[in-house]
Amino acid sequence: MPDFDVHEHRHALKQLRDTGDTSLWENRKAIDCPVCSEPFDRLFTTGKSTAQFPENDGARFCLARDEETLHLFRH
């Protein structure tokens, strides 16, 4: 699986939150998910080894991990 570089797609993403360790992005240009090849709605990134998420609202998620970052794509 190819790495997903947020900076390469920055023109199509709107940053909603950044804590320094994690960030949340909105997909404004229908970028395809590198896992399933379908457009995703939101992207969560973290360099941390663990993360806690609120209760799932029925959305579908795809995960991708590169050397430094875990990417969570919400559909």
MIKOL-651248 format. One record per residue (C-alpha): residue number from 1; x, y, z. Coordinates in steps of 0.05 Angstrom, whole numbers, plus 5000, padded with zeros to 4 digits. Layout:
N
k/px/py/pz
NUM/X/Y/Z
...
***
This chain:
75
k/px/py/pz
1/5000/5000/5000
2/5027/5069/4983
3/5040/5120/5038
4/4989/5176/5045
5/5023/5244/5053
6/4975/5296/5081
7/5020/5352/5055
8/5014/5326/4983
9/4938/5332/4990
10/4936/5395/5032
11/4902/5435/4976
12/4841/5389/4981
13/4838/5382/5057
14/4812/5430/5110
15/4844/5422/5178
16/4790/5420/5232
17/4833/5405/5293
18/4907/5398/5311
19/4931/5380/5381
20/5004/5371/5361
21/4999/5295/5367
22/4935/5286/5327
23/4899/5323/5272
24/4830/5320/5240
25/4818/5339/5167
26/4757/5347/5122
27/4762/5321/5051
28/4739/5379/5008
29/4757/5351/4939
30/4735/5277/4944
31/4805/5249/4949
32/4804/5173/4946
33/4822/5131/5006
34/4887/5093/4993
35/4857/5031/5026
36/4791/5022/4989
37/4797/5073/4932
38/4731/5108/4950
39/4727/5181/4972
40/4731/5192/5047
41/4696/5246/5088
42/4745/5257/5145
43/4817/5239/5160
44/4846/5230/5230
45/4922/5226/5236
46/4966/5211/5295
47/5037/5195/5310
48/5017/5166/5377
49/5016/5091/5388
50/4945/5093/5418
51/4884/5137/5408
52/4814/5138/5438
53/4753/5150/5395
54/4682/5171/5412
55/4626/5120/5403
56/4618/5099/5330
57/4559/5132/5296
58/4552/5077/5244
59/4605/5106/5198
60/4654/5060/5162
61/4729/5068/5174
62/4792/5049/5137
63/4861/5049/5168
64/4928/5060/5136
65/4996/5060/5172
66/5061/5086/5145
67/5128/5090/5180
68/5109/5150/5223
69/5034/5159/5222
70/4968/5121/5228
71/4913/5148/5183
72/4840/5136/5198
73/4792/5150/5140
74/4718/5159/5157
75/4667/5145/5103
***
